Amino acid sequence: MTSRRALAIGWATWSGLLLLATTLFVQTRDSTDLAYAVLTMILIVLGGSIAGGRGLGFTLAVTSFVLIDYYFQQPYNRFSVNKPHDAVVLLAFLATAGVATDLLVRARQEADAARQRTDEVQTLARLGAATLRHASPDAALDELAGLVRETIGAAVCSILRCDDTGDVTLASRSAAGETTSLDPRLEMRAAAQAVERGVPVTLMAGQETAHDVTRFTDNDPPSLTTLVLALPLSANERAIGALVVRGDPMLTLDAARRRFLAALSYYATLGLERARLFAEAAHADALREANRAKDEILASVSHDLRTPLTTIKVLAQGAESRGEPSAPAIVEQADRLARMVRDLLELSRIRAGGSVVSPELNTAEDLVGAALRQAQGILDGRVVVPHVDLDSPVLVGTFDFVHTLRIIGNLIENALRYTPPGGVVDLRARREGAELVFVVADRGAGVPQSEAARIFDVFYRPAGAVPDSGHAGLGLSIARTLAELQGGTLAYASRPGGGSEFTLRLPAADVGEPSVDELT
């Protein structure tokens, strides 16, 4: 039943009831108190106001007043509006109609508001379910765009993502069946300007520049009419895209629907962020798989190279004993290749979890002494100076001696490589709180600030390194990995005055004075 037909039925019904009540009371007006007729007509005015609104209520009120004056006040069957209570009766009828209508309007408004809130909650619940239900984030974005379009009553809803440069690309677009041919370039232009300005914007056909809507969720303006509306989307104060709705031909949104659209935009933000995280996770999985395959290949190749390298070295040593002039160079290169193969095998074993760590109580003095003895063969005119305070309590830590010696050895070898002949490499050991600290410092060229974060990467080589230096860039990566396996850290810092400092931190241990029984 249409609202117009219902209104007509209301007018006919309550007008008929008023005529019927008048006819009945006219037949008994001599024996019936006037109050009965007045009260009955007030009820009819009240019912008519509820059924037909303010127009029917006031019409019935005036008509009732006229009928009472004509039929129920002496002299009967003639008008005589000349008594004070006549005005009171008229005001009573009009007040009844007005109050009833206002109460009805207010009740209907509250009911409509409650119904609208219920619809909004249901829509938000559907959007939340759509965000989580789909395994594919792209499918979730498609459903989000469709739900927003249907809820707002738009012809088109687009969700666009933007990169770090501010360029926008279409992530999802939902259009009604008859509007699928609308050109999306207008939507992308509005999205780009919304992302750039950080506020909602409107754009009309033929316009090159969008208009800002800075008070989008306020009641001013009460109604917003536009062709395209774009809302910027951001996460953690970072622009990630825009939500764009479009009318055909126009889109009109009151303040309540604008506020609801702003709430819906948060789900678009969640959808874009989920898609970004999904892509990053897939990329990370691909990188892990590629890294695993690389480690397996390196381990296999390194293992297969050991026997040929041993054979080459043996043959070169034989040639050297016979006086071949090129033999010493072959032996040297074979040793360098063997060192690279050893590092590759060790790195592969560590990454595969095959490196066993056995932390035990050890002293810093023993470790420093072993590192100095190990470095004697590669000094080549340079000096490693230890700095350990022998008068202070013994520096004891809980670490794997073999692995830690490899760390210190790699750091010393790296420092000597960049120290000129006659230069000094400092090796310090001290205790800081609950940590045992070893520092290897040189006066080499240092590392540019732009590359400081990369020096522990596998196969990293400085920009000015000689190609045939014989080092594959694995020593520092192995050193940091071995430090972390023991619960320690290895960090780099520029040395004041020039050069580099590598700081190894390992868990320290407290050892009491030996007892009499231990001394005897």
ABEGO torsion letter per residue (X at the ends): XBAAAAAAAAAAAAAAAAAAAAAAAAAAAAABBAAAAAAAAAAAAAAAAAAAEAAAAAAAAAAAAAAAAAAABOBBGBBBBABAAAAAAAAAAAAAAAAAAAAAAAAAAAAAAAAAAAAAAAAAAAAAAAAAABABAAAAAAAAAAAAAAAAGBABBBBBBBBAAGBBBBABBBBBAAAAABBAAAAAAAAAAAAAAGBBBBBBBGBABBBBBABAABAOBABBBBABBBBBBBBGGBBAEBBBBBBOABBBBBAAAAAAAAAAAAAAAAAAAAAAAAAAAAAAAAAAAAAAAAAAAAAAAAAAAAAAAAAAAAAAAAAAAAGBAAAAAAAAAAAAAAAAAAAAAAAAAAAAGABBBBBBBBBAAAAAAAAAAAAAAAAGGBBBBBBBBAABBBBBBBBBAAAAAAAAAAAAAAAAAABBBGBBBBBBBBBBEABBBBBBBBABAEBBAAAAAAAABBGBBBAABBAAAGBAGAAAAAAAAAAAAAGBBBBBBBBBGEEBBBBBBBBBBBBBBBBAAAAX
